[in-house]
């Protein structure tokens, strides 16, 4: 395994540089923070970016918000695509 070439990019400007090139594959990453800080948006942006690159993504949330409401919230963002739901992305 060539770790540098196998890193998963985030699709978030500047984040990959901070991470040393991206995320290690086949790992679990936890995004935490106070309500309203952008955790859901950030996690979905990473997931949708990697789906476009042919990767699979699993988005797990502990929020009481329904799946439909979360999707309504992220639908206006440029990274969102209806086609990704149920194909490359599991929620």
PDB file of N, CA, C and O in Angstrom:
ATOM      1  N   UNK A   1       0.853  -1.179   0.000  1.00  0.00           N
ATOM      2  CA  UNK A   1       0.000   0.000   0.000  1.00  0.00           C
ATOM      3  C   UNK A   1       0.892   1.234   0.000  1.00  0.00           C
ATOM      4  O   UNK A   1       1.761   1.380   0.860  1.00  0.00           O
ATOM      5  N   UNK A   2       0.677   2.108  -0.955  1.00  0.00           N
ATOM      6  CA  UNK A   2       1.386   3.379  -1.024  1.00  0.00           C
ATOM      7  C   UNK A   2       0.522   4.415  -0.311  1.00  0.00           C
ATOM      8  O   UNK A   2      -0.405   4.974  -0.898  1.00  0.00           O
ATOM      9  N   UNK A   3       0.832   4.662   0.946  1.00  0.00           N
ATOM     10  CA  UNK A   3      -0.030   5.493   1.793  1.00  0.00           C
ATOM     11  C   UNK A   3      -0.264   6.874   1.199  1.00  0.00           C
ATOM     12  O   UNK A   3      -1.393   7.364   1.218  1.00  0.00           O
ATOM     13  N   UNK A   4       0.776   7.512   0.671  1.00  0.00           N
ATOM     14  CA  UNK A   4       0.624   8.872   0.142  1.00  0.00           C
ATOM     15  C   UNK A   4      -0.344   8.890  -1.030  1.00  0.00           C
ATOM     16  O   UNK A   4      -1.185   9.785  -1.117  1.00  0.00           O
ATOM     17  N   UNK A   5      -0.244   7.920  -1.934  1.00  0.00           N
ATOM     18  CA  UNK A   5      -1.127   7.891  -3.101  1.00  0.00           C
ATOM     19  C   UNK A   5      -2.516   7.362  -2.780  1.00  0.00           C
ATOM     20  O   UNK A   5      -3.455   7.610  -3.536  1.00  0.00           O
ATOM     21  N   UNK A   6      -2.667   6.641  -1.682  1.00  0.00           N
ATOM     22  CA  UNK A   6      -3.957   6.077  -1.305  1.00  0.00           C
ATOM     23  C   UNK A   6      -4.781   6.996  -0.411  1.00  0.00           C
ATOM     24  O   UNK A   6      -5.917   6.661  -0.075  1.00  0.00           O
ATOM     25  N   UNK A   7      -4.238   8.143  -0.017  1.00  0.00           N
ATOM     26  CA  UNK A   7      -4.978   9.058   0.852  1.00  0.00           C
ATOM     27  C   UNK A   7      -6.243   9.543   0.159  1.00  0.00           C
ATOM     28  O   UNK A   7      -6.234   9.821  -1.040  1.00  0.00           O
ATOM     29  N   UNK A   8      -7.325   9.642   0.911  1.00  0.00           N
ATOM     30  CA  UNK A   8      -8.585  10.149   0.383  1.00  0.00           C
ATOM     31  C   UNK A   8      -8.636  11.660   0.578  1.00  0.00           C
ATOM     32  O   UNK A   8      -8.484  12.156   1.694  1.00  0.00           O
ATOM     33  N   UNK A   9      -8.845  12.366  -0.488  1.00  0.00           N
ATOM     34  CA  UNK A   9      -8.938  13.822  -0.420  1.00  0.00           C
ATOM     35  C   UNK A   9     -10.280  14.227   0.183  1.00  0.00           C
ATOM     36  O   UNK A   9     -11.268  13.501   0.079  1.00  0.00           O
ATOM     37  N   UNK A  10     -10.293  15.385   0.807  1.00  0.00           N
ATOM     38  CA  UNK A  10     -11.517  15.858   1.456  1.00  0.00           C
ATOM     39  C   UNK A  10     -12.408  16.663   0.520  1.00  0.00           C
ATOM     40  O   UNK A  10     -13.626  16.690   0.696  1.00  0.00           O
ATOM     41  N   UNK A  11     -11.819  17.313  -0.464  1.00  0.00           N
ATOM     42  CA  UNK A  11     -12.583  18.222  -1.305  1.00  0.00           C
ATOM     43  C   UNK A  11     -12.823  19.561  -0.639  1.00  0.00           C
ATOM     44  O   UNK A  11     -13.539  20.405  -1.179  1.00  0.00           O
ATOM     45  N   UNK A  12     -12.232  19.764   0.530  1.00  0.00           N
ATOM     46  CA  UNK A  12     -12.379  21.011   1.286  1.00  0.00           C
ATOM     47  C   UNK A  12     -11.075  21.787   1.165  1.00  0.00           C
ATOM     48  O   UNK A  12     -10.017  21.305   1.569  1.00  0.00           O
ATOM     49  N   UNK A  13     -11.156  22.983   0.612  1.00  0.00           N
ATOM     50  CA  UNK A  13      -9.967  23.796   0.372  1.00  0.00           C
ATOM     51  C   UNK A  13      -9.117  23.945   1.637  1.00  0.00           C
ATOM     52  O   UNK A  13      -9.604  24.408   2.668  1.00  0.00           O
ATOM     53  N   UNK A  14      -7.853  23.553   1.549  1.00  0.00           N
ATOM     54  CA  UNK A  14      -6.901  23.720   2.644  1.00  0.00           C
ATOM     55  C   UNK A  14      -6.864  22.580   3.644  1.00  0.00           C
ATOM     56  O   UNK A  14      -5.864  22.409   4.341  1.00  0.00           O
ATOM     57  N   UNK A  15      -7.939  21.791   3.732  1.00  0.00           N
ATOM     58  CA  UNK A  15      -7.984  20.731   4.739  1.00  0.00           C
ATOM     59  C   UNK A  15      -6.984  19.615   4.445  1.00  0.00           C
ATOM     60  O   UNK A  15      -6.324  19.123   5.360  1.00  0.00           O
ATOM     61  N   UNK A  16      -6.866  19.212   3.192  1.00  0.00           N
ATOM     62  CA  UNK A  16      -5.933  18.131   2.857  1.00  0.00           C
ATOM     63  C   UNK A  16      -4.499  18.498   3.221  1.00  0.00           C
ATOM     64  O   UNK A  16      -3.732  17.640   3.657  1.00  0.00           O
ATOM     65  N   UNK A  17      -4.138  19.748   3.047  1.00  0.00           N
ATOM     66  CA  UNK A  17      -2.797  20.197   3.426  1.00  0.00           C
ATOM     67  C   UNK A  17      -2.598  20.047   4.934  1.00  0.00           C
ATOM     68  O   UNK A  17      -1.549  19.581   5.379  1.00  0.00           O
ATOM     69  N   UNK A  18      -3.593  20.437   5.714  1.00  0.00           N
ATOM     70  CA  UNK A  18      -3.516  20.308   7.172  1.00  0.00           C
ATOM     71  C   UNK A  18      -3.408  18.835   7.575  1.00  0.00           C
ATOM     72  O   UNK A  18      -2.726  18.500   8.543  1.00  0.00           O
ATOM     73  N   UNK A  19      -4.083  17.961   6.830  1.00  0.00           N
ATOM     74  CA  UNK A  19      -4.093  16.526   7.136  1.00  0.00           C
ATOM     75  C   UNK A  19      -2.875  15.785   6.586  1.00  0.00           C
ATOM     76  O   UNK A  19      -2.776  14.567   6.734  1.00  0.00           O
ATOM     77  N   UNK A  20      -1.955  16.501   5.958  1.00  0.00           N
ATOM     78  CA  UNK A  20      -0.785  15.837   5.388  1.00  0.00           C
ATOM     79  C   UNK A  20      -1.085  15.143   4.078  1.00  0.00           C
ATOM     80  O   UNK A  20      -0.379  14.209   3.696  1.00  0.00           O
ATOM     81  N   UNK A  21      -2.122  15.583   3.382  1.00  0.00           N
ATOM     82  CA  UNK A  21      -2.453  15.032   2.075  1.00  0.00           C
ATOM     83  C   UNK A  21      -3.853  14.460   1.977  1.00  0.00           C
ATOM     84  O   UNK A  21      -4.360  14.277   0.870  1.00  0.00           O
ATOM     85  N   UNK A  22      -4.482  14.177   3.081  1.00  0.00           N
ATOM     86  CA  UNK A  22      -5.841  13.639   3.054  1.00  0.00           C
ATOM     87  C   UNK A  22      -6.075  12.671   4.195  1.00  0.00           C
ATOM     88  O   UNK A  22      -5.289  12.589   5.139  1.00  0.00           O
ATOM     89  N   UNK A  23      -7.168  11.945   4.087  1.00  0.00           N
ATOM     90  CA  UNK A  23      -7.551  10.960   5.099  1.00  0.00           C
ATOM     91  C   UNK A  23      -6.977   9.594   4.745  1.00  0.00           C
ATOM     92  O   UNK A  23      -6.900   9.239   3.568  1.00  0.00           O
ATOM     93  N   UNK A  24      -6.574   8.829   5.750  1.00  0.00           N
ATOM     94  CA  UNK A  24      -6.170   7.448   5.523  1.00  0.00           C
ATOM     95  C   UNK A  24      -7.413   6.644   5.154  1.00  0.00           C
ATOM     96  O   UNK A  24      -8.454   6.809   5.789  1.00  0.00           O
ATOM     97  N   UNK A  25      -7.332   5.779   4.145  1.00  0.00           N
ATOM     98  CA  UNK A  25      -8.508   4.999   3.748  1.00  0.00           C
ATOM     99  C   UNK A  25      -8.868   3.937   4.788  1.00  0.00           C
ATOM    100  O   UNK A  25      -8.042   3.553   5.616  1.00  0.00           O
ATOM    101  N   UNK A  26     -10.107   3.477   4.730  1.00  0.00           N
ATOM    102  CA  UNK A  26     -10.618   2.399   5.586  1.00  0.00           C
ATOM    103  C   UNK A  26     -10.481   2.730   7.069  1.00  0.00           C
ATOM    104  O   UNK A  26     -10.164   1.863   7.884  1.00  0.00           O
ATOM    105  N   UNK A  27     -10.719   3.979   7.402  1.00  0.00           N
ATOM    106  CA  UNK A  27     -10.674   4.423   8.793  1.00  0.00           C
ATOM    107  C   UNK A  27     -11.997   5.091   9.141  1.00  0.00           C
ATOM    108  O   UNK A  27     -12.777   5.454   8.261  1.00  0.00           O
ATOM    109  N   UNK A  28     -12.230   5.242  10.410  1.00  0.00           N
ATOM    110  CA  UNK A  28     -13.410   5.936  10.907  1.00  0.00           C
ATOM    111  C   UNK A  28     -12.966   7.294  11.429  1.00  0.00           C
ATOM    112  O   UNK A  28     -12.039   7.384  12.235  1.00  0.00           O
ATOM    113  N   UNK A  29     -13.628   8.348  10.971  1.00  0.00           N
ATOM    114  CA  UNK A  29     -13.308   9.699  11.423  1.00  0.00           C
ATOM    115  C   UNK A  29     -14.544  10.298  12.068  1.00  0.00           C
ATOM    116  O   UNK A  29     -15.653  10.168  11.550  1.00  0.00           O
ATOM    117  N   UNK A  30     -14.346  10.949  13.192  1.00  0.00           N
ATOM    118  CA  UNK A  30     -15.431  11.553  13.953  1.00  0.00           C
ATOM    119  C   UNK A  30     -15.290  13.067  13.878  1.00  0.00           C
ATOM    120  O   UNK A  30     -14.243  13.618  14.215  1.00  0.00           O
ATOM    121  N   UNK A  31     -16.343  13.731  13.438  1.00  0.00           N
ATOM    122  CA  UNK A  31     -16.364  15.193  13.377  1.00  0.00           C
ATOM    123  C   UNK A  31     -17.252  15.665  14.521  1.00  0.00           C
ATOM    124  O   UNK A  31     -18.442  15.351  14.560  1.00  0.00           O
ATOM    125  N   UNK A  32     -16.675  16.415  15.447  1.00  0.00           N
ATOM    126  CA  UNK A  32     -17.420  16.855  16.625  1.00  0.00           C
ATOM    127  C   UNK A  32     -17.395  18.376  16.739  1.00  0.00           C
ATOM    128  O   UNK A  32     -16.491  19.035  16.225  1.00  0.00           O
ATOM    129  N   UNK A  33     -18.387  18.916  17.410  1.00  0.00           N
ATOM    130  CA  UNK A  33     -18.448  20.349  17.643  1.00  0.00           C
ATOM    131  C   UNK A  33     -19.822  20.728  18.162  1.00  0.00           C
ATOM    132  O   UNK A  33     -20.739  19.907  18.207  1.00  0.00           O
ATOM    133  N   UNK A  34     -19.943  21.966  18.545  1.00  0.00           N
ATOM    134  CA  UNK A  34     -21.215  22.482  19.054  1.00  0.00           C
ATOM    135  C   UNK A  34     -22.251  22.546  17.932  1.00  0.00           C
ATOM    136  O   UNK A  34     -21.906  22.521  16.751  1.00  0.00           O
ATOM    137  N   UNK A  35     -23.504  22.628  18.313  1.00  0.00           N
ATOM    138  CA  UNK A  35     -24.593  22.749  17.342  1.00  0.00           C
ATOM    139  C   UNK A  35     -24.379  23.973  16.460  1.00  0.00           C
ATOM    140  O   UNK A  35     -24.020  25.047  16.942  1.00  0.00           O
ATOM    141  N   UNK A  36     -24.604  23.794  15.169  1.00  0.00           N
ATOM    142  CA  UNK A  36     -24.517  24.910  14.238  1.00  0.00           C
ATOM    143  C   UNK A  36     -23.129  25.247  13.740  1.00  0.00           C
ATOM    144  O   UNK A  36     -22.951  26.274  13.084  1.00  0.00           O
ATOM    145  N   UNK A  37     -22.134  24.414  14.030  1.00  0.00           N
ATOM    146  CA  UNK A  37     -20.760  24.720  13.615  1.00  0.00           C
ATOM    147  C   UNK A  37     -20.404  24.153  12.246  1.00  0.00           C
ATOM    148  O   UNK A  37     -19.294  24.380  11.764  1.00  0.00           O
ATOM    149  N   UNK A  38     -21.316  23.418  11.604  1.00  0.00           N
ATOM    150  CA  UNK A  38     -21.073  22.930  10.248  1.00  0.00           C
ATOM    151  C   UNK A  38     -20.627  21.482  10.143  1.00  0.00           C
ATOM    152  O   UNK A  38     -20.112  21.074   9.102  1.00  0.00           O
ATOM    153  N   UNK A  39     -20.812  20.702  11.186  1.00  0.00           N
ATOM    154  CA  UNK A  39     -20.386  19.297  11.169  1.00  0.00           C
ATOM    155  C   UNK A  39     -21.090  18.508  10.066  1.00  0.00           C
ATOM    156  O   UNK A  39     -20.439  17.780   9.316  1.00  0.00           O
ATOM    157  N   UNK A  40     -22.386  18.645   9.963  1.00  0.00           N
ATOM    158  CA  UNK A  40     -23.155  17.907   8.964  1.00  0.00           C
ATOM    159  C   UNK A  40     -22.753  18.323   7.560  1.00  0.00           C
ATOM    160  O   UNK A  40     -22.557  17.474   6.691  1.00  0.00           O
ATOM    161  N   UNK A  41     -22.630  19.603   7.336  1.00  0.00           N
ATOM    162  CA  UNK A  41     -22.225  20.103   6.021  1.00  0.00           C
ATOM    163  C   UNK A  41     -20.829  19.604   5.682  1.00  0.00           C
ATOM    164  O   UNK A  41     -20.595  19.118   4.575  1.00  0.00           O
ATOM    165  N   UNK A  42     -19.911  19.717   6.612  1.00  0.00           N
ATOM    166  CA  UNK A  42     -18.527  19.299   6.392  1.00  0.00           C
ATOM    167  C   UNK A  42     -18.449  17.801   6.085  1.00  0.00           C
ATOM    168  O   UNK A  42     -17.795  17.396   5.124  1.00  0.00           O
ATOM    169  N   UNK A  43     -19.109  16.988   6.895  1.00  0.00           N
ATOM    170  CA  UNK A  43     -19.092  15.543   6.675  1.00  0.00           C
ATOM    171  C   UNK A  43     -19.692  15.156   5.339  1.00  0.00           C
ATOM    172  O   UNK A  43     -19.160  14.290   4.645  1.00  0.00           O
ATOM    173  N   UNK A  44     -20.789  15.787   4.976  1.00  0.00           N
ATOM    174  CA  UNK A  44     -21.413  15.497   3.687  1.00  0.00           C
ATOM    175  C   UNK A  44     -20.573  15.987   2.522  1.00  0.00           C
ATOM    176  O   UNK A  44     -20.526  15.331   1.481  1.00  0.00           O
ATOM    177  N   UNK A  45     -19.915  17.118   2.673  1.00  0.00           N
ATOM    178  CA  UNK A  45     -19.052  17.621   1.604  1.00  0.00           C
ATOM    179  C   UNK A  45     -17.941  16.617   1.314  1.00  0.00           C
ATOM    180  O   UNK A  45     -17.640  16.345   0.152  1.00  0.00           O
ATOM    181  N   UNK A  46     -17.339  16.072   2.345  1.00  0.00           N
ATOM    182  CA  UNK A  46     -16.289  15.067   2.173  1.00  0.00           C
ATOM    183  C   UNK A  46     -16.867  13.810   1.521  1.00  0.00           C
ATOM    184  O   UNK A  46     -16.271  13.260   0.595  1.00  0.00           O
ATOM    185  N   UNK A  47     -18.024  13.356   2.001  1.00  0.00           N
ATOM    186  CA  UNK A  47     -18.649  12.149   1.455  1.00  0.00           C
ATOM    187  C   UNK A  47     -18.988  12.320  -0.023  1.00  0.00           C
ATOM    188  O   UNK A  47     -18.640  11.460  -0.832  1.00  0.00           O
ATOM    189  N   UNK A  48     -19.652  13.399  -0.387  1.00  0.00           N
ATOM    190  CA  UNK A  48     -20.046  13.619  -1.778  1.00  0.00           C
ATOM    191  C   UNK A  48     -18.827  13.781  -2.687  1.00  0.00           C
ATOM    192  O   UNK A  48     -18.834  13.292  -3.817  1.00  0.00           O
ATOM    193  N   UNK A  49     -17.795  14.452  -2.213  1.00  0.00           N
ATOM    194  CA  UNK A  49     -16.570  14.608  -3.006  1.00  0.00           C
ATOM    195  C   UNK A  49     -15.985  13.241  -3.347  1.00  0.00           C
ATOM    196  O   UNK A  49     -15.623  12.987  -4.496  1.00  0.00           O
ATOM    197  N   UNK A  50     -15.892  12.366  -2.357  1.00  0.00           N
ATOM    198  CA  UNK A  50     -15.292  11.054  -2.592  1.00  0.00           C
ATOM    199  C   UNK A  50     -16.190  10.141  -3.413  1.00  0.00           C
ATOM    200  O   UNK A  50     -15.684   9.272  -4.123  1.00  0.00           O
ATOM    201  N   UNK A  51     -17.493  10.307  -3.340  1.00  0.00           N
ATOM    202  CA  UNK A  51     -18.402   9.557  -4.207  1.00  0.00           C
ATOM    203  C   UNK A  51     -18.138   9.924  -5.661  1.00  0.00           C
ATOM    204  O   UNK A  51     -18.113   9.050  -6.528  1.00  0.00           O
ATOM    205  N   UNK A  52     -17.941  11.209  -5.932  1.00  0.00           N
ATOM    206  CA  UNK A  52     -17.634  11.646  -7.299  1.00  0.00           C
ATOM    207  C   UNK A  52     -16.329  11.040  -7.800  1.00  0.00           C
ATOM    208  O   UNK A  52     -16.125  10.914  -9.007  1.00  0.00           O
ATOM    209  N   UNK A  53     -15.452  10.668  -6.885  1.00  0.00           N
ATOM    210  CA  UNK A  53     -14.169  10.051  -7.238  1.00  0.00           C
ATOM    211  C   UNK A  53     -14.269   8.524  -7.286  1.00  0.00           C
ATOM    212  O   UNK A  53     -13.255   7.844  -7.442  1.00  0.00           O
ATOM    213  N   UNK A  54     -15.487   7.980  -7.153  1.00  0.00           N
ATOM    214  CA  UNK A  54     -15.692   6.544  -7.256  1.00  0.00           C
ATOM    215  C   UNK A  54     -15.600   5.773  -5.952  1.00  0.00           C
ATOM    216  O   UNK A  54     -15.600   4.543  -5.961  1.00  0.00           O
ATOM    217  N   UNK A  55     -15.522   6.477  -4.831  1.00  0.00           N
ATOM    218  CA  UNK A  55     -15.459   5.831  -3.519  1.00  0.00           C
ATOM    219  C   UNK A  55     -16.871   5.660  -2.955  1.00  0.00           C
ATOM    220  O   UNK A  55     -17.811   6.323  -3.392  1.00  0.00           O
ATOM    221  N   UNK A  56     -17.000   4.774  -1.995  1.00  0.00           N
ATOM    222  CA  UNK A  56     -18.255   4.620  -1.255  1.00  0.00           C
ATOM    223  C   UNK A  56     -18.137   5.428   0.037  1.00  0.00           C
ATOM    224  O   UNK A  56     -17.041   5.582   0.576  1.00  0.00           O
ATOM    225  N   UNK A  57     -19.251   5.938   0.527  1.00  0.00           N
ATOM    226  CA  UNK A  57     -19.251   6.699   1.775  1.00  0.00           C
ATOM    227  C   UNK A  57     -20.431   6.289   2.638  1.00  0.00           C
ATOM    228  O   UNK A  57     -21.516   5.983   2.142  1.00  0.00           O
ATOM    229  N   UNK A  58     -20.194   6.292   3.924  1.00  0.00           N
ATOM    230  CA  UNK A  58     -21.239   6.035   4.910  1.00  0.00           C
ATOM    231  C   UNK A  58     -21.293   7.248   5.821  1.00  0.00           C
ATOM    232  O   UNK A  58     -20.286   7.627   6.419  1.00  0.00           O
ATOM    233  N   UNK A  59     -22.466   7.856   5.928  1.00  0.00           N
ATOM    234  CA  UNK A  59     -22.640   9.024   6.778  1.00  0.00           C
ATOM    235  C   UNK A  59     -23.515   8.611   7.949  1.00  0.00           C
ATOM    236  O   UNK A  59     -24.681   8.261   7.767  1.00  0.00           O
ATOM    237  N   UNK A  60     -22.958   8.650   9.143  1.00  0.00           N
ATOM    238  CA  UNK A  60     -23.683   8.282  10.358  1.00  0.00           C
ATOM    239  C   UNK A  60     -23.843   9.534  11.207  1.00  0.00           C
ATOM    240  O   UNK A  60     -22.875  10.253  11.455  1.00  0.00           O
ATOM    241  N   UNK A  61     -25.054   9.787  11.645  1.00  0.00           N
ATOM    242  CA  UNK A  61     -25.297  10.950  12.486  1.00  0.00           C
ATOM    243  C   UNK A  61     -26.055  10.528  13.745  1.00  0.00           C
ATOM    244  O   UNK A  61     -26.887   9.622  13.715  1.00  0.00           O
ATOM    245  N   UNK A  62     -25.757  11.188  14.818  1.00  0.00           N
ATOM    246  CA  UNK A  62     -26.478  10.949  16.067  1.00  0.00           C
ATOM    247  C   UNK A  62     -27.568  11.990  16.275  1.00  0.00           C
ATOM    248  O   UNK A  62     -28.201  12.039  17.329  1.00  0.00           O
ATOM    249  N   UNK A  63     -27.778  12.811  15.274  1.00  0.00           N
ATOM    250  CA  UNK A  63     -28.766  13.880  15.334  1.00  0.00           C
ATOM    251  C   UNK A  63     -30.178  13.308  15.342  1.00  0.00           C
ATOM    252  O   UNK A  63     -30.430  12.244  14.777  1.00  0.00           O
ATOM    253  N   UNK A  64     -31.082  14.013  15.977  1.00  0.00           N
ATOM    254  CA  UNK A  64     -32.488  13.609  15.958  1.00  0.00           C
ATOM    255  C   UNK A  64     -33.174  14.081  14.679  1.00  0.00           C
ATOM    256  O   UNK A  64     -34.344  13.778  14.446  1.00  0.00           O
ATOM    257  N   UNK A  65     -32.446  14.816  13.862  1.00  0.00           N
ATOM    258  CA  UNK A  65     -32.970  15.320  12.599  1.00  0.00           C
ATOM    259  C   UNK A  65     -33.216  14.153  11.639  1.00  0.00           C
ATOM    260  O   UNK A  65     -32.401  13.234  11.564  1.00  0.00           O
ATOM    261  N   UNK A  66     -34.322  14.184  10.914  1.00  0.00           N
ATOM    262  CA  UNK A  66     -34.631  13.115   9.967  1.00  0.00           C
ATOM    263  C   UNK A  66     -33.693  13.182   8.762  1.00  0.00           C
ATOM    264  O   UNK A  66     -33.099  14.221   8.472  1.00  0.00           O
ATOM    265  N   UNK A  67     -33.577  12.049   8.070  1.00  0.00           N
ATOM    266  CA  UNK A  67     -32.748  12.006   6.866  1.00  0.00           C
ATOM    267  C   UNK A  67     -33.242  13.017   5.839  1.00  0.00           C
ATOM    268  O   UNK A  67     -32.439  13.720   5.227  1.00  0.00           O
ATOM    269  N   UNK A  68     -34.553  13.094   5.646  1.00  0.00           N
ATOM    270  CA  UNK A  68     -35.119  14.031   4.685  1.00  0.00           C
ATOM    271  C   UNK A  68     -34.802  15.475   5.018  1.00  0.00           C
ATOM    272  O   UNK A  68     -34.487  16.272   4.134  1.00  0.00           O
ATOM    273  N   UNK A  69     -34.886  15.806   6.284  1.00  0.00           N
ATOM    274  CA  UNK A  69     -34.591  17.189   6.693  1.00  0.00           C
ATOM    275  C   UNK A  69     -33.110  17.514   6.491  1.00  0.00           C
ATOM    276  O   UNK A  69     -32.767  18.614   6.058  1.00  0.00           O
ATOM    277  N   UNK A  70     -32.231  16.552   6.807  1.00  0.00           N
ATOM    278  CA  UNK A  70     -30.805  16.773   6.586  1.00  0.00           C
ATOM    279  C   UNK A  70     -30.520  16.981   5.101  1.00  0.00           C
ATOM    280  O   UNK A  70     -29.758  17.875   4.732  1.00  0.00           O
ATOM    281  N   UNK A  71     -31.130  16.158   4.249  1.00  0.00           N
ATOM    282  CA  UNK A  71     -30.919  16.299   2.811  1.00  0.00           C
ATOM    283  C   UNK A  71     -31.462  17.630   2.307  1.00  0.00           C
ATOM    284  O   UNK A  71     -30.844  18.259   1.448  1.00  0.00           O
ATOM    285  N   UNK A  72     -32.596  18.066   2.820  1.00  0.00           N
ATOM    286  CA  UNK A  72     -33.130  19.382   2.453  1.00  0.00           C
ATOM    287  C   UNK A  72     -32.146  20.488   2.824  1.00  0.00           C
ATOM    288  O   UNK A  72     -32.021  21.482   2.109  1.00  0.00           O
ATOM    289  N   UNK A  73     -31.456  20.309   3.938  1.00  0.00           N
ATOM    290  CA  UNK A  73     -30.494  21.303   4.422  1.00  0.00           C
ATOM    291  C   UNK A  73     -29.250  21.384   3.534  1.00  0.00           C
ATOM    292  O   UNK A  73     -28.711  22.472   3.327  1.00  0.00           O
ATOM    293  N   UNK A  74     -28.788  20.240   3.004  1.00  0.00           N
ATOM    294  CA  UNK A  74     -27.548  20.256   2.206  1.00  0.00           C
ATOM    295  C   UNK A  74     -27.798  20.353   0.703  1.00  0.00           C
ATOM    296  O   UNK A  74     -26.864  20.596  -0.062  1.00  0.00           O
ATOM    297  N   UNK A  75     -29.044  20.166   0.270  1.00  0.00           N
ATOM    298  CA  UNK A  75     -29.375  20.182  -1.158  1.00  0.00           C
ATOM    299  C   UNK A  75     -28.917  21.463  -1.879  1.00  0.00           C
ATOM    300  O   UNK A  75     -28.493  21.362  -3.030  1.00  0.00           O
ATOM    301  N   UNK A  76     -28.977  22.649  -1.277  1.00  0.00           N
ATOM    302  CA  UNK A  76     -28.551  23.865  -1.991  1.00  0.00           C
ATOM    303  C   UNK A  76     -27.040  23.963  -2.260  1.00  0.00           C
ATOM    304  O   UNK A  76     -26.618  24.780  -3.078  1.00  0.00           O
ATOM    305  N   UNK A  77     -26.233  23.155  -1.594  1.00  0.00           N
ATOM    306  CA  UNK A  77     -24.784  23.260  -1.762  1.00  0.00           C
ATOM    307  C   UNK A  77     -24.331  22.638  -3.081  1.00  0.00           C
ATOM    308  O   UNK A  77     -24.925  21.672  -3.560  1.00  0.00           O
ATOM    309  N   UNK A  78     -23.274  23.202  -3.661  1.00  0.00           N
ATOM    310  CA  UNK A  78     -22.759  22.739  -4.951  1.00  0.00           C
ATOM    311  C   UNK A  78     -22.308  21.286  -4.934  1.00  0.00           C
ATOM    312  O   UNK A  78     -22.350  20.628  -5.973  1.00  0.00           O
ATOM    313  N   UNK A  79     -21.883  20.766  -3.798  1.00  0.00           N
ATOM    314  CA  UNK A  79     -21.382  19.395  -3.750  1.00  0.00           C
ATOM    315  C   UNK A  79     -22.503  18.352  -3.822  1.00  0.00           C
ATOM    316  O   UNK A  79     -22.237  17.195  -4.147  1.00  0.00           O
ATOM    317  N   UNK A  80     -23.740  18.733  -3.527  1.00  0.00           N
ATOM    318  CA  UNK A  80     -24.857  17.789  -3.443  1.00  0.00           C
ATOM    319  C   UNK A  80     -25.297  17.305  -4.822  1.00  0.00           C
ATOM    320  O   UNK A  80     -25.416  18.098  -5.756  1.00  0.00           O
ATOM    321  N   UNK A  81     -25.540  15.990  -4.944  1.00  0.00           N
ATOM    322  CA  UNK A  81     -26.156  15.427  -6.145  1.00  0.00           C
ATOM    323  C   UNK A  81     -27.169  14.367  -5.719  1.00  0.00           C
ATOM    324  O   UNK A  81     -26.860  13.508  -4.893  1.00  0.00           O
ATOM    325  N   UNK A  82     -28.370  14.424  -6.276  1.00  0.00           N
ATOM    326  CA  UNK A  82     -29.405  13.430  -5.975  1.00  0.00           C
ATOM    327  C   UNK A  82     -28.944  12.021  -6.331  1.00  0.00           C
ATOM    328  O   UNK A  82     -29.284  11.059  -5.641  1.00  0.00           O
ATOM    329  N   UNK A  83     -28.164  11.899  -7.418  1.00  0.00           N
ATOM    330  CA  UNK A  83     -27.733  10.594  -7.908  1.00  0.00           C
ATOM    331  C   UNK A  83     -26.873   9.843  -6.898  1.00  0.00           C
ATOM    332  O   UNK A  83     -26.837   8.613  -6.912  1.00  0.00           O
ATOM    333  N   UNK A  84     -26.194  10.556  -6.036  1.00  0.00           N
ATOM    334  CA  UNK A  84     -25.290   9.923  -5.068  1.00  0.00           C
ATOM    335  C   UNK A  84     -26.030   9.198  -3.950  1.00  0.00           C
ATOM    336  O   UNK A  84     -25.501   8.251  -3.367  1.00  0.00           O
ATOM    337  N   UNK A  85     -27.241   9.633  -3.650  1.00  0.00           N
ATOM    338  CA  UNK A  85     -27.998   9.049  -2.543  1.00  0.00           C
ATOM    339  C   UNK A  85     -28.406   7.624  -2.919  1.00  0.00           C
ATOM    340  O   UNK A  85     -29.076   7.404  -3.928  1.00  0.00           O
ATOM    341  N   UNK A  86     -27.997   6.673  -2.102  1.00  0.00           N
ATOM    342  CA  UNK A  86     -28.339   5.281  -2.334  1.00  0.00           C
ATOM    343  C   UNK A  86     -27.425   4.557  -3.299  1.00  0.00           C
ATOM    344  O   UNK A  86     -27.489   3.332  -3.399  1.00  0.00           O
ATOM    345  N   UNK A  87     -26.568   5.287  -4.019  1.00  0.00           N
ATOM    346  CA  UNK A  87     -25.616   4.641  -4.921  1.00  0.00           C
ATOM    347  C   UNK A  87     -24.254   4.576  -4.250  1.00  0.00           C
ATOM    348  O   UNK A  87     -23.792   3.495  -3.884  1.00  0.00           O
ATOM    349  N   UNK A  88     -23.615   5.717  -4.088  1.00  0.00           N
ATOM    350  CA  UNK A  88     -22.311   5.746  -3.441  1.00  0.00           C
ATOM    351  C   UNK A  88     -22.381   6.149  -1.989  1.00  0.00           C
ATOM    352  O   UNK A  88     -21.438   5.924  -1.230  1.00  0.00           O
ATOM    353  N   UNK A  89     -23.500   6.748  -1.594  1.00  0.00           N
ATOM    354  CA  UNK A  89     -23.651   7.256  -0.227  1.00  0.00           C
ATOM    355  C   UNK A  89     -24.734   6.494   0.510  1.00  0.00           C
ATOM    356  O   UNK A  89     -25.842   6.309   0.007  1.00  0.00           O
ATOM    357  N   UNK A  90     -24.396   6.064   1.693  1.00  0.00           N
ATOM    358  CA  UNK A  90     -25.369   5.437   2.586  1.00  0.00           C
ATOM    359  C   UNK A  90     -25.538   6.349   3.794  1.00  0.00           C
ATOM    360  O   UNK A  90     -24.552   6.779   4.394  1.00  0.00           O
ATOM    361  N   UNK A  91     -26.775   6.643   4.148  1.00  0.00           N
ATOM    362  CA  UNK A  91     -27.056   7.525   5.284  1.00  0.00           C
ATOM    363  C   UNK A  91     -27.789   6.728   6.340  1.00  0.00           C
ATOM    364  O   UNK A  91     -28.131   7.265   7.393  1.00  0.00           O
TER     365      UNK A  91
END
